[in-house]
Amino acid sequence: MQLTAAGAILHRGASQVFRDLELVRQEVMAEGKHLAGDVIIGATPSLIAMAGAPLVNRCQEQLPRVRPRLLEGYSAYLQNWVLTGAVDIALVNGLQPNSPRLVSECLAVERLFAIGPPGAFADQAAGLSLRTLLQDPLLLPSAQNPIRDLIGTAAAGLGLAVSTALEIDSVSLLKDIARQGSALAVLPFGAVKHEIETGFLAACPIIDPEIRIDLNLIYLADRPPTRVAVQVVEILTETLRQIMSGEPPHGFVEVRDRSTSSRKAATRLKAELLKR
């Protein structure tokens, strides 16, 4: 059997209705003594590599009746997953929503790193200048990835252009080719945390100028995070603060108070609505 086009439309709509009903049920349950329920969270590969395991472990300790589900994807895909209801909330790198239905809150700010084989940055203990980095072609994601825009904007500020050796929308493949030493990649530190610890790759912060990327929480304006989701995000920010307070490198330069960022997001949304 195969769904007709009309059946596929009905299936999408019905799935969203059932998901909304489940969220309402969880909100009602959350009014009790103990929070309980599921929350589906989309996150980038770098965030999951850096904070995924600590987040799940802390949730099990602090919210034993809550079941967080983490789905990994690139920022542009995560935005679409929020819009279609595939995830309840998403954590994206540097991406500002392109839909008025979405709200964005900045939770943290990270530095970008040059990534290469072991020993690649032996003479750059303080960091690798962008001008030096751009002397050779780079391994970069495609144009839909915010990292590409950040590198291009910073390069334009120096009157330079970005030359691309390869465009790759796979973090694992970017790391594999960077390890071969044919070209350097640019990624958040979390994406290579394990490889740095095991000596398979080397990372060096980009300086002059330092390139930073926001970690944003996005969700639907008409379906804000449930109490369960809010508590999971709070545990995430606690986890990021602990990572930031540890020994560098970790990439984080700031972890923000969500109450402040949510007020700013609400103000921006109100302003946008008044313009229409």
Residue frames relative to the residue before (quaternion, step in Angstrom):
aa qw qx qy qz dx dy dz
M 1.0000 0.0000 0.0000 0.0000 0.00 0.00 0.00
Q 0.0695 -0.7913 0.6073 0.0157 3.55 -1.13 0.70
L 0.4942 -0.6663 0.4732 0.2964 3.57 -0.97 0.91
T 0.4087 -0.6550 0.5714 0.2783 3.53 -1.15 0.66
A 0.6886 -0.4525 0.3433 0.4509 3.59 -1.27 0.15
A 0.6539 0.5004 -0.3107 0.4747 3.58 0.99 -0.82
G 0.6438 0.5295 -0.3175 0.4520 3.58 1.03 -0.79
A 0.6279 0.5352 -0.3307 0.4582 3.58 1.07 -0.76
I 0.6340 0.5166 -0.3242 0.4754 3.59 1.04 -0.80
L 0.6530 0.5099 -0.3099 0.4664 3.58 0.96 -0.90
H 0.6458 0.5329 -0.3221 0.4418 3.58 0.97 -0.86
R 0.6512 0.5099 -0.3193 0.4625 3.59 0.93 -0.87
G 0.6856 0.4874 -0.2891 0.4569 3.56 0.88 -0.94
A 0.6677 0.4986 -0.3026 0.4626 3.57 0.94 -0.89
S 0.6228 0.5426 -0.3452 0.4456 3.60 1.00 -0.76
Q 0.6544 0.5062 -0.3101 0.4684 3.57 1.00 -0.82
V 0.6351 0.5283 -0.3315 0.4557 3.58 1.00 -0.83
F 0.6788 0.4828 -0.2965 0.4672 3.59 0.88 -0.92
R 0.6268 0.5232 -0.3432 0.4644 3.58 1.04 -0.71
D 0.6465 0.5134 -0.3199 0.4649 3.59 0.98 -0.82
L 0.6357 0.5231 -0.3280 0.4633 3.59 1.01 -0.78
E 0.6453 0.5167 -0.3183 0.4641 3.57 1.01 -0.81
L 0.6408 0.5168 -0.3246 0.4657 3.59 1.02 -0.77
V 0.6285 0.5172 -0.3324 0.4764 3.60 1.03 -0.77
R 0.6386 0.5276 -0.3256 0.4559 3.58 0.95 -0.85
Q 0.6701 0.4980 -0.2961 0.4640 3.57 0.95 -0.88
E 0.6262 0.5324 -0.3388 0.4579 3.59 1.03 -0.73
V 0.6429 0.5095 -0.3206 0.4736 3.57 1.01 -0.81
M 0.6529 0.5065 -0.3089 0.4709 3.58 0.97 -0.86
A 0.6491 0.5468 -0.3141 0.4255 3.56 1.05 -0.80
E 0.5680 0.5897 -0.3892 0.4220 3.58 1.24 -0.28
G 0.5667 0.5894 -0.3839 0.4291 3.56 1.27 -0.24
K 0.7759 -0.3698 0.2526 0.4443 3.51 -1.35 -0.22
H 0.8017 0.2120 -0.0876 0.5519 3.58 0.96 -0.87
L 0.4439 -0.6662 0.5329 0.2741 3.55 -1.02 0.84
A 0.0688 0.7890 -0.6056 0.0769 3.56 -1.02 0.85
G 0.5326 0.6367 -0.4624 0.3117 3.55 -1.22 0.50
D 0.5403 -0.6019 0.4872 0.3293 3.51 -1.41 -0.03
V 0.0019 -0.7530 0.6556 0.0562 3.53 -1.28 0.42
I 0.2172 -0.7818 0.5765 0.0960 3.56 -0.78 1.08
I 0.0645 -0.8230 0.5629 -0.0394 3.54 -0.54 1.24
G 0.2203 -0.7453 0.6145 0.1356 3.55 -0.87 0.97
A 0.0547 0.8060 -0.5856 0.0665 3.59 -0.94 0.82
T 0.5631 -0.6076 0.4492 0.3344 3.53 -1.23 0.55
P 0.6407 -0.5299 0.3773 0.4078 3.63 -1.17 0.43
S 0.6533 0.5246 -0.3302 0.4346 3.61 0.96 -0.79
L 0.6661 0.4911 -0.3115 0.4669 3.60 0.97 -0.78
I 0.6484 0.5118 -0.3227 0.4621 3.58 0.95 -0.82
A 0.6517 0.5111 -0.3186 0.4611 3.59 0.99 -0.82
M 0.7097 0.4638 -0.2549 0.4650 3.58 0.98 -0.84
A 0.8584 0.1383 0.0000 0.4939 3.58 0.71 -1.07
G 0.4250 0.7448 -0.4481 0.2527 3.62 1.22 -0.12
A 0.7098 0.4538 -0.2672 0.4679 3.60 0.74 -1.04
P 0.6639 0.4817 -0.3297 0.4674 3.65 0.85 -0.80
L 0.6269 0.5421 -0.3402 0.4442 3.60 1.04 -0.75
V 0.6744 0.4871 -0.2978 0.4683 3.58 0.85 -0.95
N 0.6550 0.5174 -0.3164 0.4508 3.59 0.94 -0.88
R 0.6703 0.4916 -0.2992 0.4685 3.59 0.94 -0.86
C 0.6257 0.5293 -0.3410 0.4605 3.58 1.02 -0.74
Q 0.6450 0.5179 -0.3253 0.4583 3.59 0.98 -0.80
E 0.6800 0.4837 -0.2867 0.4705 3.57 1.06 -0.75
Q 0.7884 0.3628 -0.1697 0.4670 3.57 0.80 -1.07
L 0.7880 0.1665 -0.0700 0.5886 3.60 1.12 -0.69
P 0.0755 -0.8702 0.4843 0.0498 3.60 0.60 1.12
R 0.7062 0.4403 -0.2707 0.4839 3.61 1.17 -0.43
V 0.5835 0.5417 -0.3715 0.4776 3.56 1.30 0.16
R 0.1654 -0.7916 0.5843 0.0681 3.57 -0.95 0.91
P 0.1161 -0.8053 0.5785 0.0583 3.62 -0.14 1.23
R 0.1273 -0.7619 0.6308 0.0735 3.56 -1.05 0.85
L 0.1705 -0.7955 0.5773 0.0695 3.56 -0.73 1.11
L 0.0846 -0.7735 0.6275 0.0277 3.55 -0.87 1.03
E 0.2861 -0.7923 0.5228 0.1305 3.58 -0.75 1.08
G 0.2518 0.7665 -0.5661 0.1689 3.56 -0.99 0.84
Y 0.5937 -0.5412 0.4445 0.3963 3.55 -1.29 0.20
S 0.6947 -0.5262 0.3044 0.3844 3.54 -1.19 0.65
A 0.6664 0.5070 -0.3176 0.4449 3.60 0.87 -0.91
Y 0.6529 0.4975 -0.3114 0.4788 3.58 1.04 -0.78
L 0.6314 0.5500 -0.3315 0.4347 3.57 0.99 -0.84
Q 0.6196 0.5453 -0.3383 0.4520 3.57 1.02 -0.79
N 0.6677 0.4891 -0.2978 0.4757 3.58 0.95 -0.86
W 0.6286 0.5389 -0.3405 0.4456 3.58 1.04 -0.72
V 0.6214 0.5160 -0.3427 0.4798 3.59 1.07 -0.68
L 0.6672 0.5210 -0.3007 0.4394 3.58 0.89 -0.93
T 0.7337 0.4093 -0.2342 0.4892 3.59 1.00 -0.78
G 0.5243 -0.6592 0.4042 0.3567 3.59 1.25 -0.10
A 0.3973 0.7255 -0.4772 0.2967 3.60 1.24 0.22
V 0.7637 0.1295 -0.0979 0.6248 3.59 1.20 -0.54
D 0.5239 -0.6399 0.4625 0.3196 3.57 -1.19 0.53
I 0.7703 -0.0208 0.0520 0.6352 3.56 1.04 -0.88
A 0.1414 -0.7853 0.5932 0.1073 3.56 -1.23 0.30
L 0.2496 -0.7326 0.6173 0.1412 3.53 -1.25 0.60
V 0.0081 -0.8363 0.5419 -0.0835 3.54 -0.37 1.30
N 0.4243 -0.6986 0.5227 0.2423 3.53 -1.25 0.53
G 0.8983 -0.0423 0.0160 0.4370 3.54 -0.78 1.14
L 0.5682 0.6177 -0.3765 0.3922 3.60 1.23 0.08
Q 0.1954 -0.7500 0.6211 0.1163 3.55 -0.89 0.99
P 0.5441 -0.6577 0.4031 0.3300 3.60 -0.78 0.98
N 0.2737 -0.7633 0.5639 0.1565 3.57 -1.05 0.80
S 0.6624 0.4424 -0.3066 0.5211 3.56 1.27 0.37
P 0.4845 -0.6702 0.4757 0.2999 3.62 -0.97 0.81
R 0.5742 0.5990 -0.3773 0.4113 3.60 1.24 -0.23
L 0.7013 0.4825 -0.2546 0.4588 3.58 1.24 -0.39
V 0.2125 -0.7349 0.6315 0.1263 3.54 -1.20 0.70
S 0.1311 -0.7959 0.5888 0.0510 3.58 -1.01 0.84
E 0.0419 -0.7726 0.6334 0.0078 3.57 -1.01 0.91
C 0.3452 -0.7273 0.5532 0.2140 3.58 -0.90 0.90
L 0.1951 -0.8048 0.5550 0.0789 3.58 -0.68 1.15
A 0.8065 -0.0401 0.0777 0.5848 3.58 1.03 -0.76
V 0.2649 -0.7325 0.6041 0.1682 3.54 -1.34 0.28
E 0.1118 -0.8056 0.5813 0.0248 3.57 -0.90 1.00
R 0.4145 -0.6454 0.5699 0.2949 3.54 -1.33 0.33
L 0.3716 -0.6854 0.5705 0.2583 3.55 -1.26 0.46
F 0.2311 -0.7821 0.5724 0.0846 3.54 -1.14 0.79
A 0.4002 -0.6275 0.6018 0.2898 3.51 -1.31 0.49
I 0.1636 -0.8026 0.5719 0.0437 3.56 -0.91 0.99
G 0.1407 0.7947 -0.5781 0.1202 3.56 -0.86 0.98
P 0.7107 -0.4343 0.3130 0.4564 3.61 -1.26 -0.14
P 0.6911 -0.4580 0.3339 0.4484 3.61 -1.20 0.28
G 0.8051 0.2616 -0.2088 0.4897 3.57 -0.94 0.93
A 0.4486 0.7253 -0.4415 0.2789 3.60 1.24 -0.11
F 0.7943 0.2857 -0.1355 0.5188 3.60 1.06 -0.67
A 0.1649 0.8360 -0.5077 0.1272 3.58 1.11 0.68
D 0.7466 0.3852 -0.2113 0.4996 3.60 1.08 -0.68
Q 0.6804 0.4595 -0.2900 0.4918 3.62 1.25 0.13
A 0.0081 0.8488 -0.5281 0.0259 3.58 0.75 1.02
A 0.7134 0.4508 -0.2576 0.4707 3.61 1.00 -0.81
G 0.7021 -0.3891 0.2844 0.5242 3.58 1.18 -0.42
L 0.4037 -0.6933 0.5462 0.2410 3.53 -1.30 0.37
S 0.3982 -0.7290 0.4989 0.2473 3.58 -0.63 1.08
L 0.5812 -0.5960 0.4267 0.3535 3.55 -1.10 0.69
R 0.6167 0.5549 -0.3491 0.4358 3.56 1.01 -0.76
T 0.6639 0.4825 -0.2979 0.4876 3.58 0.99 -0.82
L 0.6346 0.5486 -0.3267 0.4354 3.57 0.97 -0.87
L 0.7261 0.4637 -0.2424 0.4460 3.57 0.97 -0.89
Q 0.4544 0.6911 -0.4558 0.3289 3.59 1.22 0.07
D 0.7672 0.2429 -0.1399 0.5769 3.57 1.20 -0.49
P 0.6116 -0.5471 0.4096 0.3986 3.60 -1.17 0.47
L 0.3017 -0.7783 0.5361 0.1256 3.56 -1.11 0.78
L 0.4103 -0.6231 0.5927 0.3034 3.51 -1.38 0.30
L 0.0988 0.8202 -0.5492 0.1260 3.58 -0.44 1.20
P 0.5218 -0.5929 0.4927 0.3653 3.57 -1.22 0.37
S 0.6627 -0.5099 0.3644 0.4100 3.56 -1.27 0.20
A 0.7438 -0.4598 0.2723 0.4015 3.54 -1.34 0.29
Q 0.6172 0.5631 -0.3615 0.4139 3.62 1.11 -0.48
N 0.6067 0.5489 -0.3574 0.4503 3.59 1.25 -0.26
P 0.5134 -0.6805 0.4240 0.3059 3.66 -0.77 0.97
I 0.5525 0.6105 -0.4039 0.3986 3.62 1.11 -0.54
R 0.6267 0.5569 -0.3352 0.4299 3.55 1.01 -0.82
D 0.6710 0.4915 -0.2936 0.4712 3.59 0.94 -0.88
L 0.6460 0.5289 -0.3263 0.4433 3.59 0.96 -0.83
I 0.6582 0.4916 -0.3056 0.4814 3.57 0.93 -0.86
G 0.6714 0.5107 -0.3016 0.4444 3.59 0.91 -0.90
T 0.6577 0.5096 -0.3051 0.4633 3.57 0.98 -0.86
A 0.6636 0.4947 -0.3036 0.4719 3.59 0.95 -0.89
A 0.6461 0.5157 -0.3194 0.4633 3.59 1.01 -0.79
A 0.6395 0.5282 -0.3235 0.4553 3.59 0.96 -0.84
G 0.6221 0.5530 -0.3360 0.4406 3.58 1.09 -0.68
L 0.7005 0.4067 -0.2540 0.5286 3.57 1.23 -0.46
G 0.5002 -0.6605 0.4185 0.3721 3.56 1.29 0.01
L 0.5548 0.6064 -0.3792 0.4250 3.57 1.21 0.54
A 0.3485 -0.7081 0.5713 0.2253 3.54 -1.31 0.31
V 0.3982 -0.6938 0.5481 0.2442 3.55 -1.28 0.47
S 0.1554 -0.7722 0.6117 0.0733 3.55 -0.83 1.05
T 0.2163 -0.8081 0.5418 0.0820 3.57 -0.79 1.05
A 0.3401 -0.7304 0.5586 0.1971 3.55 -0.81 1.04
L 0.7754 -0.1032 0.1017 0.6146 3.56 0.98 -0.95
E 0.2617 -0.7111 0.6244 0.1897 3.56 -1.22 0.58
I 0.0656 0.8149 -0.5647 0.1130 3.56 -0.55 1.19
D 0.1547 -0.7890 0.5899 0.0739 3.59 -0.71 1.06
S 0.5735 0.5054 -0.4192 0.4898 3.52 0.81 1.11
V 0.3892 -0.7385 0.4981 0.2344 3.57 -0.52 1.15
S 0.6581 0.5185 -0.3242 0.4393 3.60 0.88 -0.87
L 0.6734 0.4774 -0.3010 0.4775 3.60 0.97 -0.80
L 0.5977 0.5503 -0.3578 0.4602 3.61 1.04 -0.72
K 0.6790 0.4881 -0.2918 0.4643 3.57 0.91 -0.91
D 0.6418 0.5317 -0.3311 0.4424 3.59 0.95 -0.82
I 0.7020 0.4505 -0.2797 0.4754 3.59 0.89 -0.91
A 0.6094 0.5426 -0.3550 0.4562 3.60 1.05 -0.69
R 0.6366 0.5364 -0.3295 0.4455 3.58 1.03 -0.75
Q 0.6167 0.5567 -0.3461 0.4359 3.59 1.14 -0.57
G 0.4523 -0.7424 0.4032 0.2860 3.57 1.26 -0.37
S 0.4692 0.6896 -0.4473 0.3227 3.60 1.21 0.11
A 0.7832 -0.0573 0.0474 0.6173 3.60 1.18 -0.53
L 0.4644 -0.6645 0.5115 0.2848 3.55 -1.28 0.46
A 0.2865 -0.7304 0.5932 0.1804 3.55 -1.20 0.61
V 0.2586 -0.7315 0.6033 0.1845 3.58 -1.32 0.23
L 0.1617 0.7891 -0.5647 0.1797 3.56 -0.62 1.20
P 0.5520 -0.5273 0.4926 0.4179 3.59 -1.28 0.15
F 0.6291 -0.5730 0.3601 0.3824 3.59 -1.09 0.64
G 0.6063 0.5985 -0.3621 0.3784 3.59 0.97 -0.78
A 0.6208 0.5764 -0.3419 0.4067 3.58 1.08 -0.70
V 0.7819 0.2851 -0.1451 0.5350 3.60 1.16 -0.55
K 0.2669 0.8084 -0.4944 0.1757 3.59 1.26 0.21
H 0.6977 0.4696 -0.2838 0.4605 3.59 0.76 -1.01
E 0.6776 0.4983 -0.3010 0.4495 3.60 0.90 -0.89
I 0.6221 0.5182 -0.3468 0.4736 3.61 1.09 -0.62
E 0.6686 0.5136 -0.2983 0.4474 3.58 0.92 -0.91
T 0.7422 0.3888 -0.2205 0.4994 3.57 1.06 -0.70
G 0.5380 -0.6776 0.3757 0.3320 3.59 1.27 0.09
F 0.4621 0.6915 -0.4486 0.3271 3.61 1.20 0.30
L 0.7867 0.1324 -0.0715 0.5987 3.59 1.20 -0.51
A 0.2667 -0.7162 0.6118 0.2038 3.54 -1.37 0.18
A 0.1396 -0.7843 0.6011 0.0641 3.57 -1.15 0.68
C 0.0448 -0.7891 0.6125 -0.0075 3.54 -1.07 0.80
P 0.4410 -0.6994 0.4819 0.2900 3.64 -0.74 0.95
I 0.4003 -0.6892 0.5507 0.2480 3.55 -1.09 0.77
I 0.0392 -0.8074 0.5881 -0.0259 3.59 -0.85 1.01
D 0.8241 0.2828 -0.1912 0.4521 3.54 -1.40 0.14
P 0.3397 -0.5642 -0.5928 0.4634 1.65 1.21 2.17
E 0.5433 -0.5553 0.5053 0.3758 3.53 -1.33 0.31
I 0.2207 -0.7826 0.5715 0.1109 3.57 -0.87 0.93
R 0.0899 -0.8195 0.5659 -0.0087 3.54 -0.64 1.18
I 0.1370 -0.7781 0.6099 0.0624 3.53 -1.19 0.64
D 0.4069 -0.7234 0.5096 0.2270 3.57 -0.96 0.92
L 0.2539 -0.6939 0.6463 0.1903 3.51 -1.24 0.61
N 0.0678 -0.8446 0.5303 -0.0270 3.57 -0.33 1.31
L 0.3069 -0.6912 0.6252 0.1928 3.52 -1.19 0.75
I 0.0084 -0.8034 0.5954 -0.0055 3.61 -0.77 0.98
Y 0.0741 0.7728 -0.6250 0.0819 3.53 -1.18 0.75
L 0.6264 -0.5440 0.4004 0.3891 3.56 -1.27 0.29
A 0.5279 -0.6536 0.4462 0.3081 3.57 -0.94 0.91
D 0.7406 0.3870 -0.2263 0.5006 3.60 1.01 -0.76
R 0.7446 0.2593 -0.2128 0.5771 3.58 1.27 0.22
P 0.0754 -0.8360 0.5432 0.0184 3.59 0.44 1.22
P 0.6945 -0.4810 0.3178 0.4306 3.60 -1.20 0.37
T 0.4633 -0.6569 0.5253 0.2790 3.56 -1.06 0.82
R 0.6841 -0.4589 0.3494 0.4464 3.57 -1.28 0.16
V 0.6185 0.5362 -0.3420 0.4615 3.56 1.06 -0.73
A 0.6764 0.4913 -0.2925 0.4643 3.59 0.88 -0.96
V 0.6252 0.5418 -0.3374 0.4491 3.59 1.00 -0.80
Q 0.6682 0.4959 -0.3069 0.4620 3.58 0.93 -0.85
V 0.6371 0.5145 -0.3308 0.4690 3.59 1.02 -0.74
V 0.6424 0.5052 -0.3254 0.4756 3.60 0.99 -0.78
E 0.6210 0.5340 -0.3436 0.4595 3.60 1.03 -0.71
I 0.6464 0.5000 -0.3160 0.4820 3.58 1.00 -0.80
L 0.6184 0.5421 -0.3416 0.4551 3.58 1.07 -0.72
T 0.6780 0.4788 -0.3081 0.4649 3.60 0.85 -0.90
E 0.6024 0.5349 -0.3555 0.4739 3.60 1.09 -0.63
T 0.6439 0.5250 -0.3101 0.4622 3.56 1.01 -0.86
L 0.6634 0.4991 -0.3046 0.4669 3.58 0.95 -0.88
R 0.6323 0.5225 -0.3367 0.4624 3.60 1.00 -0.73
Q 0.6427 0.5110 -0.3248 0.4694 3.57 1.00 -0.77
I 0.6357 0.5149 -0.3276 0.4727 3.59 0.99 -0.79
M 0.6730 0.5104 -0.2919 0.4487 3.56 0.93 -0.93
S 0.6826 0.4869 -0.2864 0.4636 3.60 1.06 -0.71
G 0.5845 0.5964 -0.3636 0.4129 3.58 1.28 -0.21
E 0.7239 -0.4120 0.3170 0.4535 3.53 -1.32 -0.16
P 0.4015 -0.6800 0.5441 0.2835 3.60 -0.97 0.79
P 0.5841 -0.1032 -0.7849 -0.1793 1.48 -2.42 0.63
H 0.0019 -0.7783 0.6277 0.0168 3.53 -1.24 0.59
G 0.5047 -0.7040 0.3824 0.3216 3.57 1.26 -0.30
F 0.6548 0.5312 -0.3325 0.4224 3.61 1.06 -0.58
V 0.1551 -0.7823 0.5981 0.0788 3.56 -0.97 0.91
E 0.8004 0.0285 -0.0054 0.5988 3.59 1.25 -0.34
V 0.0602 -0.7364 0.6718 0.0528 3.54 -1.15 0.79
R 0.2618 -0.8300 0.4815 0.1033 3.55 -0.52 1.19
D 0.5369 -0.5785 0.5119 0.3391 3.49 -1.35 0.45
R 0.4273 -0.7413 0.4489 0.2575 3.60 -0.55 1.11
S 0.5868 0.5830 -0.3867 0.4076 3.62 1.05 -0.61
T 0.6524 0.5016 -0.3053 0.4792 3.58 1.09 -0.75
S 0.6939 0.4789 -0.2861 0.4553 3.57 0.85 -0.97
S 0.6466 0.5158 -0.3356 0.4507 3.60 1.03 -0.69
R 0.6222 0.5198 -0.3493 0.4697 3.60 1.07 -0.66
K 0.6455 0.5107 -0.3208 0.4686 3.58 0.99 -0.81
A 0.6442 0.5189 -0.3232 0.4596 3.58 0.99 -0.83
A 0.6494 0.5131 -0.3157 0.4641 3.59 0.97 -0.82
T 0.6401 0.5237 -0.3207 0.4617 3.58 1.02 -0.78
R 0.6528 0.5081 -0.3121 0.4671 3.58 0.99 -0.87
L 0.6565 0.5158 -0.3132 0.4526 3.56 0.93 -0.90
K 0.6394 0.5219 -0.3228 0.4632 3.59 0.97 -0.85
A 0.6545 0.5176 -0.3128 0.4537 3.57 0.93 -0.88
E 0.6490 0.5153 -0.3117 0.4649 3.57 1.01 -0.85
L 0.6580 0.5095 -0.3154 0.4560 3.58 0.96 -0.85
L 0.6504 0.5240 -0.3177 0.4489 3.60 1.02 -0.74
K 0.6152 0.5605 -0.3437 0.4351 3.57 1.16 -0.57
R 0.6728 0.5197 -0.3026 0.4309 3.57 1.10 -0.66
